[in-house]
Amino acid sequence: MTGSIRLEGLKELNNALKKLEAKVARKFAREGLKAAALVLRKEMRRRAPKKTGNLRKKIRFRLRQIRGGLGVTGRVGVASPKNKKDKSAFYARFIEYGTSPHQIPNKTVGRGRNKRKNKKKSKFGGHVYSRVNHPGQPARPFLRPAFESKKQEAVKAIGPKMWSLIKREAKR
């Protein structure tokens, strides 16, 4: 899922940033974007289904500087694992978009040429099956509605944060 907010206008804020050093302006832009990302992350975590709490923990934001410019870009959403021990929340897309009905076959055994279907059967509820027909899962979106409901509030959070930083810098 991707959604974006593009800020246009804000001439006074842009002019104030141009008067500052590039390094300081980048820092302030980053802090402003961080304020917006925190608003979105909080709402996404609030709307995320909670079974173990792993999915809520994996909703994070990441800010990056745009190459060759003063701009900053950011993402808010479910983070991918950084190492093998880190529990992944790959299943977020299945919750967000749902799944269609499908069959779950028995696992294969062997490797390479010797790879073949396992002869063992699966047991569920006292019955034995060679494969399982999964009925699918309906979509339960939580990321898109959170973004849509809080994007204006996130934009409004940028201005006051950046103005307070600019005023503080101007006093120096």
C-alpha positions in Angstrom: 0.0 0.0 0.0 1.4 3.3 -0.9 -0.1 6.7 -0.3 1.5 10.0 -0.4 1.1 13.6 0.7 2.7 16.3 -1.3 3.1 19.7 0.3 2.9 22.6 -2.1 2.7 26.3 -1.3 3.8 27.2 2.2 5.9 30.0 0.7 6.7 31.7 4.0 8.0 28.5 5.5 10.0 27.8 2.4 11.5 31.3 2.4 12.4 30.9 6.1 14.2 27.6 5.4 16.1 29.1 2.5 17.6 31.7 4.8 19.0 29.0 7.0 22.1 26.9 6.4 21.4 23.8 4.3 22.3 21.4 7.1 20.0 23.2 9.6 17.2 23.4 7.0 17.5 19.7 6.3 17.3 18.9 10.0 14.2 21.1 10.4 12.5 19.5 7.4 13.3 16.1 8.9 11.8 17.1 12.3 8.7 18.4 10.6 8.2 15.2 8.7 8.9 13.2 11.8 6.0 15.0 13.5 3.7 14.0 10.6 4.9 10.4 10.6 4.3 10.1 14.4 0.6 11.1 13.8 0.2 8.5 11.1 2.0 5.8 13.0 -0.1 6.3 16.1 -3.3 6.0 14.1 -2.1 2.9 12.2 -1.1 1.2 15.4 -4.4 2.0 17.0 -6.3 0.4 14.1 -4.1 -2.6 13.6 -5.6 -5.9 14.8 -4.1 -7.1 18.1 -3.6 -10.8 18.6 0.0 -11.0 19.7 0.9 -7.3 19.4 3.7 -8.1 16.9 2.0 -6.3 14.0 1.5 -3.2 16.0 5.2 -3.2 17.0 6.2 -3.5 13.4 4.4 -0.4 12.2 7.3 2.1 12.0 8.4 5.1 10.0 11.6 5.8 8.1 12.9 9.1 6.9 15.4 9.6 4.1 17.1 12.6 2.5 16.4 13.0 -1.2 19.6 12.7 -3.2 21.1 16.0 -4.3 18.5 18.2 -2.7 17.1 19.7 0.5 14.1 17.5 0.5 13.2 14.7 2.9 11.0 11.7 2.1 9.5 9.3 4.5 7.5 6.1 4.8 5.1 4.9 7.4 4.0 1.3 7.5 4.8 -2.3 8.4 8.6 -2.7 8.5 10.4 -5.7 7.1 12.7 -7.7 9.5 16.3 -6.5 9.9 17.7 -9.9 10.9 16.6 -13.6 10.9 15.7 -13.5 14.7 13.4 -10.6 14.2 9.8 -11.7 13.9 8.4 -10.6 10.6 4.9 -9.1 10.1 4.7 -10.3 6.5 1.0 -11.2 7.1 0.0 -7.6 7.2 -0.8 -7.6 3.5 -3.1 -10.6 3.9 -5.0 -8.7 6.6 -5.1 -5.5 4.6 -6.1 -6.9 1.2 -7.5 -10.3 2.2 -6.9 -13.7 0.4 -8.8 -15.6 -2.2 -9.9 -19.3 -1.6 -7.0 -21.7 -2.3 -5.8 -25.2 -1.6 -3.1 -26.0 0.9 -1.3 -29.2 -0.3 0.9 -31.5 1.8 4.5 -30.4 2.1 7.0 -31.8 -0.3 10.0 -33.9 0.9 13.4 -34.4 -0.6 15.5 -32.1 -2.7 16.3 -31.6 -6.4 15.3 -34.6 -8.5 14.1 -36.5 -5.5 11.5 -33.8 -4.6 8.1 -35.4 -4.2 4.8 -35.1 -2.5 4.7 -36.3 1.1 2.5 -39.4 1.5 1.4 -38.3 5.0 -2.0 -36.9 5.6 -3.0 -33.9 7.6 -5.2 -34.3 10.7 -7.7 -31.6 11.7 -10.5 -32.0 14.1 -10.4 -35.8 14.1 -10.5 -36.1 10.3 -7.6 -37.0 7.9 -7.0 -34.9 4.7 -4.5 -35.1 1.9 -5.0 -31.4 1.2 -7.0 -28.5 2.8 -9.3 -26.2 1.0 -8.8 -22.8 2.6 -11.9 -20.6 2.2 -9.9 -17.4 1.9 -9.9 -14.4 4.2 -11.9 -11.2 3.7 -10.0 -7.9 3.6 -9.8 -6.0 6.9 -8.0 -2.8 5.9 -6.4 -0.8 8.7 -3.4 1.0 7.0 -5.3 2.8 4.2 -8.2 4.0 6.4 -5.7 5.2 9.0 -3.8 7.2 6.4 -6.9 8.7 4.9 -8.3 9.7 8.2 -5.2 11.4 9.6 -3.3 12.7 6.5 -4.7 16.3 7.0 -3.8 16.2 10.7 -0.3 15.0 9.8 0.1 17.9 7.4 -1.0 20.3 10.1 1.6 18.9 12.5 4.5 19.8 10.2 4.0 23.6 10.2 4.0 24.3 14.0 7.0 22.0 14.6 9.1 23.6 11.9 8.1 27.2 12.9 9.1 26.5 16.5 12.5 25.2 15.4 13.0 28.2 13.0 12.1 30.7 15.8 14.4 29.0 18.2 17.2 29.1 15.6 16.5 32.8 14.8 17.0 33.7 18.5 20.6 32.3 18.5 
